[in-house]
């Protein structure tokens, strides 16, 4: 029954969102594309960050790598977008597999700093390459906005369903045990590295796919666009605001921040960047479990009173 209560509303919502480009202006479609893109990234990030507690600040490396592979395949080899998207995603997955071995040797703040350092490193590397315009960037062959929109819709639904499936699986239980106490989980027979490797790789898939889809939306490749602070920190902020480690939490966080950001952007174009830091502070002090944690806290208080 729980599966039915989750899947039926999702199908209805997906059907509704699929019809939006037919009767809404371009501005609305573009806004919803960004919302769906961040749903994909927040849910993908939370597969590792929410279930294991590893603060991955380098999640955008997969988006950026896939975006550059997509752009290079389109511009130089004239590949079909689907083929370019496939190559970009595969390379993102291979990168995740390769990085798992050195990255998971560290934990806590060291893991966060190391992963964030990789973003800076890759941005500097691609900025100094003449290919695809270097630091300036280069325009790409135009793609209809609706293609990018439907791509983001599919990826967002796939990421949400995958995360829901993991939360109900043995892998989800193993990842949660790692988050609570890694040593205790290992002593109980949980294959720590294997579980973290799976979570890291699955999360990279969604970041990799959305990297190519994002290029279909921007029709422009730029190091600061795909390795910037916005795509690096925003999925983390969204997941933590809504409630990291839950299926609905990142969805709530995305909607709340996108609406707030839209209002702030119209008034002060650069203040929205400062908003991310402010939200981090608010979460840390007042909402350590995010918006979803408020409900659980109230429920816990009622139980204690009884």
C-alpha positions in Angstrom: 0.0 0.0 0.0 2.8 2.5 0.8 4.2 2.0 -2.7 0.8 2.8 -4.3 0.3 5.9 -2.2 3.7 7.2 -3.4 3.5 6.1 -7.1 0.0 7.2 -8.0 0.5 10.9 -6.9 3.8 10.9 -8.7 2.2 9.7 -12.0 -0.5 12.3 -11.7 2.0 15.1 -11.0 4.3 13.9 -13.9 1.3 13.9 -16.3 0.4 17.4 -15.2 4.0 18.7 -15.6 4.2 17.0 -19.0 1.4 19.2 -20.4 2.7 22.5 -19.0 4.8 23.5 -22.1 1.6 23.2 -24.2 -0.1 26.2 -22.7 2.3 28.2 -20.6 4.8 31.0 -21.6 8.5 30.3 -22.1 9.4 32.0 -18.7 7.3 29.4 -16.8 8.8 26.5 -18.7 12.3 27.8 -18.0 11.6 28.3 -14.3 10.2 24.7 -14.0 13.2 23.4 -15.9 15.5 24.8 -13.3 13.2 23.5 -10.5 13.3 20.0 -12.0 17.0 20.2 -12.5 17.6 21.0 -8.9 15.2 18.2 -7.8 17.4 15.8 -9.7 20.6 17.2 -8.2 19.2 17.4 -4.6 17.8 13.9 -4.7 21.0 12.6 -6.3 23.2 14.3 -3.8 21.1 13.1 -0.9 21.5 9.4 -1.8 25.0 9.7 -0.4 24.8 12.8 1.8 21.5 12.0 3.4 21.8 8.3 4.0 25.5 8.1 4.9 26.1 11.5 6.4 29.0 12.2 4.1 28.9 15.9 3.1 29.8 15.8 -0.5 30.7 19.3 -1.7 32.1 18.1 -5.0 28.8 16.8 -6.5 29.1 19.3 -9.4 32.2 17.6 -10.7 30.0 15.0 -12.4 27.7 17.6 -13.8 30.6 19.6 -15.1 32.5 16.7 -16.6 29.3 15.4 -18.3 28.5 18.9 -19.6 32.0 19.3 -21.2 31.8 15.8 -22.7 28.4 16.6 -24.1 29.5 20.0 -25.5 32.7 18.5 -27.0 30.8 15.7 -28.6 28.2 18.0 -30.1 30.7 20.7 -31.3 33.6 18.6 -32.6 32.1 15.3 -33.6 28.6 16.4 -34.3 27.1 13.6 -32.2 23.4 13.3 -31.7 22.4 14.9 -28.3 21.3 11.5 -26.9 24.6 9.9 -27.8 26.5 12.8 -26.3 24.4 12.6 -23.2 25.2 8.9 -22.8 28.9 9.4 -23.2 28.9 12.2 -20.6 27.0 10.1 -18.1 29.2 7.1 -18.5 32.3 9.2 -18.0 30.7 10.7 -14.8 30.1 7.2 -13.5 33.7 6.1 -14.3 34.9 9.2 -12.5 32.8 8.3 -9.4 34.2 4.8 -9.4 37.8 6.1 -9.6 37.3 8.8 -7.0 35.7 6.4 -4.5 39.0 4.8 -3.6 40.9 7.9 -2.5 37.9 9.9 -1.3 36.5 7.3 1.1 39.8 7.1 2.9 38.8 10.3 4.7 35.7 11.3 6.6 33.9 14.3 8.1 35.3 17.7 7.3 38.2 16.2 5.4 35.8 14.5 3.0 33.9 17.7 2.4 37.1 19.8 1.9 38.6 17.2 -0.4 35.5 16.8 -2.6 35.1 20.6 -2.8 38.8 21.0 -3.8 38.1 18.7 -6.8 35.5 21.2 -8.1 38.0 24.0 -7.9 40.7 21.9 -9.5 38.5 20.8 -12.5 37.3 24.4 -13.0 40.9 25.7 -13.2 41.8 22.9 -15.6 39.0 23.5 -18.1 39.4 27.3 -17.8 43.0 26.9 -19.1 42.1 24.7 -22.0 41.6 26.4 -25.3 39.1 23.8 -26.3 35.5 25.0 -26.0 36.6 28.6 -25.3 38.6 28.1 -22.1 37.6 30.6 -19.4 35.2 32.5 -21.7 33.2 29.5 -22.9 31.6 28.8 -26.2 28.0 28.7 -27.7 26.5 25.3 -28.6 24.1 24.4 -31.3 20.6 25.5 -30.2 18.2 22.9 -28.7 14.5 23.5 -28.2 13.7 24.4 -24.6 11.0 21.7 -24.5 13.6 19.0 -25.1 15.6 20.1 -22.1 12.4 20.5 -20.0 11.2 16.9 -20.7 14.7 15.6 -20.1 14.8 17.3 -16.7 11.3 16.0 -15.9 12.4 12.4 -16.7 15.6 12.7 -14.6 13.8 14.3 -11.7 11.2 11.5 -11.6 13.9 8.8 -12.0 16.0 10.3 -9.2 13.0 10.5 -6.8 11.8 6.9 -7.6 15.4 5.6 -7.2 15.8 7.3 -3.9 12.5 5.9 -2.7 13.5 2.4 -3.8 16.8 2.7 -1.9 15.1 4.0 1.2 13.0 0.7 1.3 15.9 -1.6 0.4 18.7 -3.4 2.3 21.1 -0.9 0.8 19.2 2.0 2.4 19.3 0.2 5.8 23.1 -0.4 5.4 23.7 3.3 4.4 21.7 4.5 7.4 23.7 2.3 9.7 26.9 3.8 8.3 25.5 7.3 9.1 24.8 6.3 12.7 28.0 4.5 13.5 30.4 3.3 10.8 32.5 1.1 13.1 29.5 -0.6 14.6 28.0 -1.2 11.2 31.2 -2.8 10.0 31.3 -5.1 13.1 27.8 -6.2 12.2 28.8 -7.3 8.8 27.9 -4.3 6.7 30.3 -3.9 3.7 31.1 -0.3 4.3 33.2 0.6 1.2 30.9 -1.4 -1.1 27.8 0.4 0.1 29.4 3.9 -0.1 30.7 3.1 -3.6 27.2 2.1 -4.7 25.6 5.2 -3.2 28.3 7.5 -4.7 28.1 5.9 -8.1 24.2 6.0 -8.2 24.2 9.7 -7.2 26.8 10.5 -9.9 24.5 9.0 -12.5 21.9 11.7 -12.0 24.4 14.6 -11.8 26.0 13.3 -15.0 22.7 13.0 -16.9 21.5 16.5 -15.8 24.9 17.9 -16.9 24.1 17.2 -20.6 20.4 18.2 -20.2 21.6 21.5 -18.6 23.7 22.2 -21.8 20.6 21.7 -23.9 18.9 24.4 -21.8 21.8 26.9 -21.7 23.1 26.3 -25.3 26.4 27.5 -23.9 29.4 25.9 -22.1 31.3 27.9 -19.5 33.5 26.7 -16.6 31.8 29.0 -14.1 28.4 27.8 -15.3 28.9 24.1 -14.6 31.5 24.3 -11.8 30.2 27.5 -10.1 29.1 27.9 -6.5 25.4 27.8 -7.5 25.4 24.3 -8.9 27.9 23.2 -6.2 26.2 24.4 -3.1 22.5 24.8 -4.0 21.6 21.1 -4.1 23.2 20.7 -0.7 21.3 23.6 0.8 18.0 22.4 -0.7 18.4 18.9 0.6 19.4 20.0 4.1 16.7 22.7 4.3 13.9 20.2 3.3 15.2 17.3 5.4 18.3 15.3 4.4 17.8 11.6 4.4 14.1 11.7 3.4 12.4 11.4 0.0 10.1 14.4 0.4 12.7 16.7 2.1 14.8 17.7 -1.0 11.5 18.2 -2.9 10.3 20.7 -0.3 13.7 22.3 -0.1 13.9 22.8 -3.9 10.4 24.4 -4.1 11.0 26.7 -1.1 14.4 28.0 -2.2 13.4 28.4 -5.9 10.4 30.5 -5.0 12.4 32.6 -2.5 15.3 33.0 -5.0 12.9 34.1 -7.7 11.6 36.9 -5.6 15.1 38.0 -4.4 16.5 37.8 -7.9 14.0 40.3 -9.2 14.9 42.8 -6.5 18.6 42.3 -6.0 20.4 40.2 -8.7 23.4 39.3 -6.5 21.8 39.0 -3.0 20.6 35.5 -3.8 24.1 34.1 -3.6 24.4 35.4 0.0 21.1 33.6 0.7 22.8 30.2 0.5 25.1 31.0 3.4 22.3 32.5 5.5 20.2 29.3 5.0 23.2 27.1 6.0 23.4 29.1 9.2 19.7 28.9 9.9 19.6 25.2 9.3 22.6 24.6 11.6 21.1 26.6 14.5 17.3 26.2 14.2 16.6 23.3 11.8 19.3 20.7 12.1 16.9 18.1 10.7 15.3 20.4 8.1 11.7 21.2 7.5 10.7 17.5 7.7 12.3 17.4 11.1 9.7 19.9 12.5 6.9 17.4 12.0 8.9 14.6 13.7 9.9 16.9 16.6 6.2 17.8 17.2 5.2 14.2 17.1 8.0 13.3 19.5 6.8 16.0 21.9 3.3 14.7 21.9 4.5 11.2 22.6 6.6 12.4 25.5 3.7 14.4 27.0 1.5 11.3 26.9 
